[in-house]
Amino acid sequence: MQSEETTRLTVTVSRETDLALRAYLGAQGMRKGDLSKFIEDAVRWRMFDQAVQGAKARNAALDPADLQSAIDEACAAVRSEMWSAPLKTL
């Protein structure tokens, strides 16, 4: 069943990729319905990897010590906001 939060896509891959993927999913104990979950997970990982590669490329010219200092400063600011904010009750 398809919920309102999902979208149906048509994906075209080579026969070789299809057979290899289905063999892999079968070996992992996954069933036919798990193909969508596998593709969604793969897409999310690919998008995350591209975002990481973009960030690395943008920061490649920075001095590593300056970059680490900026990261530490940002983490400290977020932690400070997180711990100073009142807890919300459900």
N, C-alpha and C positions, 0 to 999 in steps of 0.2 A: 504494500500500500504506500502510496506517495502522499506525504503531508504537504501542507501549504508552505512549509519552510524549505522544501527541496525543489530542485530544478532538474528536469530530465535533459541529458545531453546525449548526443550521438558521438561516439569516439571511434576513429578509424585508426587501426594499427595493422602492421604487417601480420601475415598468417604466422610467421615464425615467432613474433612477439606474443601473439595471442596464445599460441600453444605453450610457450615457455612460461608465461604468466599463469595460465590455468594449471600447469603442472606444479609450479611453485606454490600456488594457493592450495592446491590439493595436498601437497606434501606437508603444508603447515596446518592441515586439518580444517581449512576454510572451505566454505561452500559457495555456491553460485552467487548468493546475495552479498557475500563479503567482497565481491569485486568492486562495487561502488565505494565501500569503505576504504579499500586499498587505494583506489584512484584518488579519492579525496585526501587521504593521508599523504600520498605522493605529491599531489599538487601543493598542499600546504608546506611540506618540507622544501620543495623546489622554490616556492615564493620566499620562504624564510632564508634559504641559502642565497638567493639573489639579493635579498636585502642586506645580508651580512657581507657579501662580496662588494656591494655598492658602498657600504660604510667603510670597509677596508680600503677600497680604492680612493674614496674621498679623504681619508686620513693618512694615506701612505706617506705624504710629504711632511707630516708633523713629526716633531721630536717625540720619541716614545715616552720620555719623562713628562713632557707637557701633556701628552694625551692621557697618560695615567693620572696625572694631577686633575685634569678636567673630569675624568670618569669618577675619581674619588670625591671630588667636589659635588658632582651631580648626585651620587649615591648618598652622600651625607645630607644633602638638602632634602631628598625624598624620605630618608629615614627620619629626619627631624620633623617633617610634616606628618609622617605616618604616626610617630609616637606622641606628638603633641596634640593631635586631633582627638576630640572626645570619641569614645566608643559608641557606636550606634547600636541600639537594641532592636531586636526583631519584633 
